Amino acid sequence: MEVLKLAIEWAKAEVISTRFFILFAIVFLIASVGFWQLGKTDLSKAYVIPTLATGILLLIIGSGTNYANIQRVKQFKKDFNTDETAFYKSEIERSESTLKQFRVVFKVVPILIIVAALLILFINTPTWRAISITTISMLIVILLIDGNAQSRIENYHKELKFLDL
């Protein structure tokens, strides 16, 4: 029963975390409308499409992961009631797999930030500047949210290993 409680607590924390993607999506969408309505310079007008695209992308990410985690909570109970040992082993494997994915994310995203920063330096058009700055902003949001998610899954994995069924 302790495994189920631990899994549900982790998944509920993930649901809360993924809602931050939606919150930031709304911020980007509002910024896009603001640039569209209030933008007077070429650079401010260039932000309309990148911030809109980023807002939509973050909204898709947030909604998808939020839905998946809500469904996961329901599935945890079914899987646990079917076979507790198999559930425990699958959670160990899933958490290890997720940790490996985070290692990749935390190598790739900083490289993408560097590339976007270099684009700001070498391509001096308003559109590319807006794209690069918006990309950096989105990637920082992803790092912030995923940094917390990585910490949570590490703790979850350690607690699962501690149970050792």
N, C-alpha and C positions, 0 to 999 in steps of 0.2 A: 504494500500500500504506500510505503514511503517513496517508491520509485514513481508511482503515478502522481503523487502530490508534488514531487520535485519537478516532474515533466510539465505538469499543468501550470505551476508557478512560473517556470521558464517561458512557456508559450504565452502566458498572459502578459508577462513583461515585454515580450517581443511585439505583441499587439500594440501596446502603448508606444513602444519605440517606433514602430512603422507608421504610426499616426503623425510622427514628426515629419516624415516625407510628405504627407498630405499638407501639413501646415506650411512647410517651405514651398510646396507647389503653389499654394494659394498666394503666398508672398510674391513669388515670381510672376504669377498671372496678374496680380494687382500692379506690379511694377511694369509689366508689359502694357497694360491699359494706361498707366500713368505716362509712360514714354510716348504712347500713341497720341494721347490727348494733349499732353503738355510739352512734348518735345519740340524745341525750336532749332536746335543745332543739328548738323548732319550726324554727329556721334549719338546724340540722344535718340534721333529717329532710327538709327541703325540698331538700337537695342530692342526694338519692338518684336521682331521675329525671334531672335535668340532667347529672349526671356520668355516669350510665349512657348517656344519649343521646349525649353527647360522646365517650365511649369507643367506642361502636359506630360513630359517624360517622368518627372517626379511624382505626378499624380498617378500615373500608371503604375510606377514602382510601388508607391505607397498603398494604393488600392489593392494591387495584386498580392503583395506580401501580407497586408492586413487580412484579406480574405483567407489566404492560405493558412495563416496562423490561427484564425478563428476555427477553421475546419480541423486543423491539427488538434486543437483541444478536444473536440468531439471525438476524433479518431483515437486519441490516446486512451480514452475510457474503454472503447470497444476493444482495442488491441490488448490492453492490460487484462481485461476480463477474459479474453480468449486464451492468452498464454503469458503469464507474468515473466517467465524467464526469457522467452523470445522477445518480449517487449523491451526488457532490460538490455539485451544484447543488441537489438536494433537501435536503441537510443545511444548506446556507446558508439556503434558504428556511424550513426548519423552525425553525432557531435564531432567525432574525429574527422569525418569528411568535411563538415562545415568549417572546422578549424583550418584544414588544408586550403579550402577555398578562400578564407580570409587572408591567409599568407600570400596568396596570389594577388588578391585585391590590393593589399597594402604594399605590393611591389609595383603593380601596374598603374594605379591611380597617381602616385607621385610622379611617375614618368610622364603621364598625360598632362599633369599640371605644369611640368617643366616645358613640355612641347608647346602648350598653350602660351606660356610666358614668353617663350622664344618667338612665337608668332607675333606677339605684341611688339617685340623689339624690332623684328625684321620686316614685317608687313604693316605699313603705316596707313592703311585705309580704314575709315570708320567702321565699315561692316566687319572686317576681320578683327579689329580691336574689340568691338562689341561681342563678337562670337567668342573670342579668346577669354575675355574677362568674365563673360557669363559661364563659359565652360569651367573656368577655374572656380567660380563661385559654387557651381553645382557639385563639382568634385570635392570641394571642401565640406559641403553639406553631407555628401555621401561618406566622407572620412569621419566626420563627427558622429553621425548616426551609427555607422558600421563599427567605429571604435568602441562604442558602448556595447553594441551587439556582440562583438568579439570577446570583450571582457565577460559578458554574461554567459556566453557559451563555454568559455574556459572554466568559469566557476561551476557551471552546470556539469561539465564533463568531469571535473575533479570530484564533485559531490557524488556523481554516479559511480565513479571508480571506488570511492570510499565505501559505498554501500556493498559492492562486490557480492552480488547474489550468486 
